[in-house]
Amino acid sequence: MFQKITLSNGLKVITVPQKGTKALTVLVLVATGSKYEKKEINGISHLLEHLLFKGTKKRPNQLAIVEPLDKVGGIYNAFTGEEYTGYFAKVGSNHFETALDVISDIYLNSKLDLKDIEKEKGVVIEEINMYFDHPSSYVLNLWEKLLYGDQPAGWGIIGTKKSVNGISRQQMANYIKSQYVAQNTIVCVAGDIGNGNLVAEKVKKYFSGIRKEKPLSKTKVREKQSKPEVLLQERKTDQTHFCLGVRAYDIFHPKKYALDVLASILGGMMSSRLFIKIREELGAAYYINTAVSAFTDSGYLVTHAGVDNQKLEKAISMILEEYRKIADKGVPEEELKKTKDCLIGKMDLLLESSDALASFYGLQEVLEKQTLRPEEICDRINKVSRKEIQQVARDIFLPSKLNLALIGPFKDSEKFKKLLKL
């Protein structure tokens, strides 16, 4: 059973014991990301994620940070999202303090050396170039830009070349000072942890220097749409990459589990409707999937695919037909049961590792300020009914919520707008 403790300074510690493993993961999450940024420093959360591995007072360079973890076969990394940033190390449980020492050190004591900042800006610029060169990934950036426009939710997590190059050391230091504070931080330790209370005491010791200021809040997402919208980026490509979907629910919405099941029915598995229709029957795509993204104040359902340029219009029409069909006719009980069993089975498999468990519990706490056990989530998935699926479909599959972002060899976006009918 997991345990959640709030220390006297406001720092939250979650411990998740796991049987049958020798591994342990230390994950530190901070409730800040690209949605907390201003336009002139867009990308600062992600740039900091890179820089925290470059040196501290105790460990003056990147080698001094990673070598202790390499010596014990550790797996370590970091990640940035719209509403969180995370740093983790996964090690054998007998090396718990090594992992905790390194991760707490980079989190609390990064020196932000000017030479490192300038070099890492170059690395991030190349990362921006890499994503742009992969239209299957870059179209997801266009999708959020289309939905949210010129506000933090519509800016890329990674930032732009201009914004990244313009970020100063002082701005980075100020951002850490305001956001990397006790009230905003969760330390999650999962795996072969032994006594959870002793783990919490160790965390308290290593994070004793964390600041206690109140963090900055983010600006609430503004959503405004009255008709179908299209964002087209013309490129000479051999296939068209696109995102087609609708505005949907935030992470607190009571029908979010029904929405997850609906997305999986459409494109969450190889036997899902759109995989069969677009890949197997039409033979138009190698990859196609439908997924939900839910944040604290916004959310969407999107089908993401790369299709034959000549079959693009047909594929779009077929996807919309499946959206409409569920809204009109619902889903058979057998298909609903298969999909719920698939979601539950995937969760069981994905949560076999300590790093996945740490993320599962930690991210719930960061985003929702509550923590459900896997069996509680399974129970909520199992309670989703055919009627609820159809209600959700009728609620979200409306022309006024439809959006299409695409990258391909086309000039005229108007012809695609004409296709967006339900």
Secondary structure, 3 states (H helix, E strand, C coil): CCEEEECCCCCEEEEEECCCCCEEEEEEEECCCHHHCCHHHCCHHHHHHHHCCCCECCCCCHHHHHHHHHCCCCEEEEEECCCCEEEEEEEEHHHHHHHHHHHHHHHHHECCCHHHHHHHHHHHHHHHHHHHCCHHHHHHHHHHHHHHCCCHHHCCCCCCHHHHHHCCHHHHHHHHHHHCEHHHEEEEEEECCCCHHHHHHHHHHHCCCCECCCCCCCCCCCCCCCCCEEEEEECCCCEEEEEEEEECCCCCCCCHHHHHHHHHHHHCCCCCHHHHHHHHHCCCEEEEEEEEEECCCCEEEEEEEEEEHHHHHHHHHHHHHHHHHHHHHCCCHHHHHHHHHHHHHHHHHHCCCHHHHHHHHHHHHHHHCCCCCHHHHHHHHHCCCHHHHHHHHHHHCCHHHEEEEEEECCCCCHHHHCCCCC
